[in-house]
Amino acid sequence: PPGAQGSRIIGGKAAAPHSWPFIASIQMDGQHVCGGFLVWPKWVMTAAHCLIPRRGLGVAGVRGGRGSQAGAVGGSAPQRSHPCPRLPAQLNRLATLNKHVKRVRLPSPHIDLKPGTVCYVVGWGDISNFGDRPTELMETNTTIVKRSLCRTLWRGKVSPNMMCGASRNATLQGVCAGDSGGPLIFKKKVYGIVSFSGERCGDRRYPDVYTKISNYIDWVHCTV
């Protein structure tokens, strides 16, 4: 689809220490490329396009909600492509769960968030439309947009397996390149995976688009 396939938090703020203990960074040669989140001690979920075949691909954890690689979620992600829009990356060792490293809950099958629901997104992507990178984990909120409206705005590119979120006002706020694969969070559960957004980050005329996890719960349970 058009726009940025992979996203950056824009219009947000630095996350409080230890506030998102399940967030992970998909990295290549030690550099952040995508977000992800821990769903089981040996599995991190992310977007499939984040795991295209390439050398030096790995998963780093977070300690205290910061960009530290000292967290227990470490290991190599599978170096393969996949036709599905979401993919769990198997770590080469189990994550050590503690108060700073936790797995996150997923929704029940086929649950849909109502339009107007306020969710959170977090990540290490750019914090402006000029390529500025954050020095720590960032967060912002986003409001669920009616799927039919989102499909119209994206000219039919939004399917029933997707969900959309946008700023409530003209403020540039949301995701763009670098946060792809990261979580859309509501009440301590992850309902969506960052998929793509508009060319201008945070522009509500082109809502951010997420993979709807609840449509894939049976597949997730069979895989992990």
C-alpha positions as CSV (number, residue, x, y, z in Angstrom):
1,P,0.0,0.0,0.0
2,P,1.1,3.6,-0.3
3,G,2.5,5.5,2.5
4,A,5.0,4.4,5.1
5,Q,5.1,0.7,5.7
6,G,6.6,0.8,9.1
7,S,5.9,3.6,11.5
8,R,7.3,6.1,13.9
9,I,5.6,7.7,16.9
10,I,4.7,11.3,16.3
11,G,3.0,13.8,18.5
12,G,3.8,11.7,21.6
13,K,6.0,11.8,24.7
14,A,8.6,9.7,26.4
15,A,7.2,6.5,28.0
16,A,7.5,6.3,31.8
17,P,10.1,3.7,33.0
18,H,8.7,0.2,33.3
19,S,5.4,1.2,31.8
20,W,5.5,-1.2,28.7
21,P,7.3,-4.3,29.9
22,F,6.3,-6.4,26.8
23,I,7.7,-4.1,24.1
24,A,10.6,-5.3,22.0
25,S,12.9,-3.9,19.3
26,I,13.5,-5.8,16.0
27,Q,17.0,-4.9,15.1
28,M,19.4,-5.4,12.2
29,D,23.1,-5.2,13.1
30,G,22.2,-3.6,16.4
31,Q,20.0,-0.9,14.8
32,H,16.3,-0.6,15.4
33,V,14.1,-1.4,12.4
34,C,10.7,-2.4,13.8
35,G,8.7,-2.8,16.9
36,G,7.3,-6.0,18.4
37,F,5.9,-7.4,21.6
38,L,6.4,-10.4,23.8
39,V,3.4,-12.9,23.7
40,W,5.2,-15.9,25.2
41,P,8.6,-16.3,26.8
42,K,10.1,-17.5,23.5
43,W,7.9,-15.6,21.0
44,V,7.8,-11.9,20.0
45,M,5.0,-10.9,17.6
46,T,5.7,-8.3,14.8
47,A,4.7,-7.5,11.2
48,A,5.8,-10.0,8.6
49,H,7.6,-7.4,6.5
50,C,9.9,-6.7,9.4
51,L,11.4,-10.2,9.1
52,I,12.4,-10.3,5.5
53,P,15.5,-12.4,4.9
54,R,18.6,-10.5,5.9
55,R,21.7,-11.0,8.0
56,G,22.2,-9.7,11.5
57,L,18.5,-9.7,12.4
58,G,17.7,-10.0,16.1
59,V,15.4,-9.0,18.9
60,A,16.3,-6.8,21.8
61,G,14.3,-6.3,24.9
62,V,13.5,-3.3,27.0
63,R,14.4,-2.6,30.5
64,G,12.2,-0.2,32.4
65,G,10.5,1.1,29.2
66,R,13.7,2.6,27.9
67,G,15.7,1.8,24.7
68,S,18.2,-0.4,26.6
69,Q,19.2,-3.7,25.1
70,A,19.9,-5.1,28.6
71,G,16.4,-6.6,28.9
72,A,15.9,-10.4,28.9
73,V,14.2,-10.6,25.5
74,G,17.2,-11.4,23.4
75,G,17.8,-13.7,20.5
76,S,17.6,-14.2,16.7
77,A,14.5,-13.7,14.8
78,P,13.7,-16.2,11.9
79,Q,15.2,-15.0,8.7
80,R,12.4,-15.7,6.3
81,S,9.5,-14.0,4.6
82,H,5.9,-14.9,5.2
83,P,2.6,-14.2,3.4
84,C,0.7,-13.4,6.6
85,P,0.5,-9.8,7.8
86,R,1.8,-10.7,11.2
87,L,4.4,-13.2,12.4
88,P,5.8,-14.4,15.8
89,A,9.6,-14.3,15.9
90,Q,11.0,-17.3,17.8
91,L,13.8,-16.2,20.2
92,N,16.9,-18.4,20.5
93,R,16.5,-18.4,24.3
94,L,13.6,-17.9,26.7
95,A,12.9,-14.5,28.0
96,T,13.4,-14.2,31.8
97,L,10.0,-12.8,33.0
98,N,10.1,-10.4,35.9
99,K,8.6,-7.1,36.9
100,H,10.4,-5.3,34.0
101,V,9.9,-8.0,31.3
102,K,6.4,-9.4,30.9
103,R,4.3,-11.0,28.2
104,V,1.2,-9.2,27.0
105,R,-2.4,-10.5,26.7
106,L,-4.2,-10.8,23.4
107,P,-7.9,-10.3,22.8
108,S,-10.5,-13.0,22.3
109,P,-11.2,-14.2,18.8
110,H,-13.0,-11.7,16.4
111,I,-13.3,-8.9,19.0
112,D,-13.6,-5.5,17.4
113,L,-12.9,-2.2,19.2
114,K,-15.7,0.4,18.8
115,P,-15.0,3.6,16.9
116,G,-14.0,6.3,19.3
117,T,-12.1,3.9,21.6
118,V,-8.8,5.6,22.7
119,C,-5.8,3.3,22.5
120,Y,-2.0,3.6,22.9
121,V,0.9,3.0,20.5
122,V,4.5,2.9,21.5
123,G,7.8,2.7,19.7
124,W,11.3,4.0,18.8
125,G,10.6,5.3,15.3
126,D,11.1,8.9,14.2
127,I,9.3,11.6,16.2
128,S,8.8,14.1,13.3
129,N,8.3,14.1,9.5
130,F,12.0,15.2,9.2
131,G,13.6,11.9,10.3
132,D,14.4,12.9,13.9
133,R,15.0,9.8,16.0
134,P,14.1,9.5,19.7
135,T,16.6,8.6,22.4
136,E,14.0,6.6,24.4
137,L,10.8,4.7,24.0
138,M,7.9,7.0,22.9
139,E,4.1,6.7,23.4
140,T,1.0,8.4,22.2
141,N,-2.7,7.8,22.0
142,T,-4.8,7.2,18.9
143,T,-8.6,6.9,18.5
144,I,-10.2,4.0,16.6
145,V,-11.8,5.1,13.3
146,K,-14.8,3.4,11.8
147,R,-13.6,0.8,9.3
148,S,-15.9,1.8,6.5
149,L,-14.7,5.4,6.7
150,C,-11.1,4.3,6.9
151,R,-11.6,2.1,3.8
152,T,-13.0,5.1,1.9
153,L,-10.1,7.4,2.9
154,W,-7.7,4.7,1.8
155,R,-9.6,4.0,-1.4
156,G,-10.5,0.4,-0.6
157,K,-7.1,-0.7,0.7
158,V,-8.5,-1.6,4.2
159,S,-9.9,-5.1,4.7
160,P,-12.0,-6.7,7.5
161,N,-8.6,-8.0,8.9
162,M,-7.5,-4.5,9.5
163,M,-8.4,-1.7,12.0
164,C,-7.6,2.0,11.9
165,G,-6.7,4.8,14.3
166,A,-6.1,8.5,14.0
167,S,-5.8,11.8,16.0
168,R,-9.1,13.3,17.2
169,N,-8.1,16.7,15.9
170,A,-5.7,18.4,13.5
171,T,-2.7,17.6,15.7
172,L,-0.2,15.4,13.9
173,Q,-0.3,12.3,16.1
174,G,0.2,8.6,15.5
175,V,2.7,6.3,13.8
176,C,4.9,6.2,10.7
177,A,8.2,4.6,9.6
178,G,10.1,2.6,12.3
179,D,7.2,1.5,14.6
180,S,5.9,-1.1,12.2
181,G,5.2,-4.4,14.0
182,G,4.5,-2.5,17.3
183,P,1.4,-2.9,19.4
184,L,-2.0,-1.1,19.5
185,I,-2.9,-1.3,23.1
186,F,-6.2,-1.0,25.0
187,K,-6.7,-2.0,28.6
188,K,-3.5,-4.0,28.9
189,K,-4.2,-6.1,25.7
190,V,-2.8,-5.8,22.3
191,Y,-5.5,-5.5,19.6
192,G,-3.5,-4.5,16.6
193,I,-0.1,-4.6,15.0
194,V,1.2,-1.4,13.2
195,S,1.0,-2.1,9.5
196,F,1.1,1.1,7.4
197,S,0.2,4.8,7.5
198,G,0.1,7.9,5.3
199,E,3.1,9.6,3.7
200,R,2.7,12.5,6.2
201,C,2.9,10.9,9.6
202,G,0.0,11.5,12.0
203,D,-2.3,13.0,9.4
204,R,-5.8,12.0,10.3
205,R,-6.9,12.2,6.6
206,Y,-5.0,8.9,6.2
207,P,-5.6,7.0,9.4
208,D,-2.9,4.6,10.6
209,V,-3.7,1.0,9.7
210,Y,-3.2,-2.0,12.0
211,T,-3.6,-5.7,11.5
212,K,-6.6,-6.9,13.6
213,I,-5.1,-9.5,15.9
214,S,-8.4,-11.0,17.1
215,N,-9.0,-12.4,13.6
216,Y,-5.8,-14.5,13.9
217,I,-6.1,-15.7,17.5
218,D,-6.6,-19.4,16.5
219,W,-3.6,-19.2,14.3
220,V,-1.5,-17.7,17.1
221,H,-2.5,-20.4,19.5
222,C,-1.6,-23.1,17.1
223,T,1.8,-21.5,16.3
224,V,3.0,-20.6,19.8
